Amino acid sequence: MLTGKQKRYLRGLGHSLKPVILVGKGEISKALIKETDDALEIHELIKVKVLESCFMDRHEVAEQLTEATRSDLAQVLGRTLLLYRKAKEPKLELPKKDKKSQ
């Protein structure tokens, strides 16, 4: 679970990213989950774009993708999601958790 400080840090990093996953009318499929999982393994932090043709609510898409990929949701902004999952060999160093939030 990400703290507020960590989410702010990730949002700053994610600002310049381009979406690597597009969710359209095919919605959430096993192939989309695998593609998202692979992208998270490589990049750690990815943007997901929910297209107008998707019938699902953006928050529903976020919830299903984070559960299926064991990732954390850093942001939902419009139809864009920012997902984070620490890689086996981390490239990003998150701010430390406060003792109060543990």
C-alpha atoms as one frame of an Amber mdcrd trajectory, in Angstrom:
protein
   0.000   0.000   0.000   1.390   3.366  -1.042   1.472   6.373   1.260   0.323
   9.815   0.124   3.928  10.981  -0.156   4.825   7.996  -2.354   1.775   8.567
  -4.574   2.741  12.221  -5.050   6.273  11.160  -5.980   4.970   8.610  -8.518
   2.513  11.119 -10.002   5.439  13.465 -10.599   7.387  10.740 -12.370   4.349
   9.591 -14.335   3.506  13.028 -15.687   5.805  12.680 -18.718   4.982   9.023
 -19.441   2.964   7.931 -22.469   0.245   5.291 -22.044   1.577   1.789 -22.735
  -1.742  -0.024 -22.203  -5.044   0.877 -23.870  -8.349  -0.489 -22.569 -11.050
  -0.432 -25.249 -14.270  -2.246 -25.975 -12.519  -5.575 -25.394 -12.347  -4.411
 -21.765 -10.360  -6.517 -19.254  -9.235  -9.808 -20.797  -6.558 -12.334 -19.835
  -4.383 -10.999 -22.660  -4.714  -7.414 -21.390  -3.853  -8.509 -17.853  -0.768
 -10.365 -19.115   0.311  -7.369 -21.187  -0.128  -5.067 -18.170   1.747  -7.508
 -15.938   4.650  -7.656 -18.410   4.755  -3.850 -18.731   4.847  -3.454 -14.946
   7.679  -5.975 -14.699   9.741  -3.978 -17.193   8.855  -0.380 -16.272   7.519
  -0.519 -12.655   5.404   2.601 -13.330   3.002   2.662 -16.284   0.128   4.702
 -17.651  -3.062   2.974 -18.748  -5.542   4.796 -20.974  -9.244   3.858 -20.775
 -10.695   4.618 -24.209 -14.160   6.063 -24.844 -15.199   2.729 -26.386 -14.739
   0.946 -23.036 -18.092   0.298 -21.373 -16.577  -0.145 -17.903 -16.154   2.705
 -15.427 -12.547   3.900 -15.124 -12.483   3.138 -11.387 -13.760  -0.380 -12.079
 -10.976  -0.868 -14.651  -8.407   0.402 -12.117  -9.679  -1.936  -9.406  -9.663
  -5.015 -11.644  -6.222  -4.298 -13.106  -4.597  -3.619  -9.736  -6.055  -6.818
  -8.258  -5.105  -8.953 -11.260  -1.539  -7.604 -11.482  -0.917  -7.158  -7.722
  -0.039  -3.518  -8.320  -0.848  -0.232  -6.604  -2.923   2.572  -8.052  -1.030
   5.850  -7.860  -3.566   8.005  -9.707  -6.799   8.157 -11.672  -6.900  11.335
 -13.733  -9.680  11.540 -16.286  -9.472   8.327 -18.281  -5.806   7.735 -17.438
  -4.574   5.416 -14.692  -1.107   5.306 -13.178  -0.081   1.866 -11.885   3.007
   0.943  -9.874   4.512  -2.365  -8.842   7.990  -2.804  -7.424  10.139  -4.934
  -9.725  12.440  -7.743  -8.619  15.309  -5.393  -9.449  13.814  -1.969  -8.609
  14.653   1.014 -10.806  12.650   3.525  -8.774  13.327   4.407  -5.160  10.195
   5.532  -3.338  10.266   7.914  -0.383  10.421   5.998   2.899   7.223   5.335
   4.831   6.742   7.394   7.974   6.665   5.487  11.245   3.203   6.960  11.862
   1.730   5.388   8.702   2.992   1.860   9.441
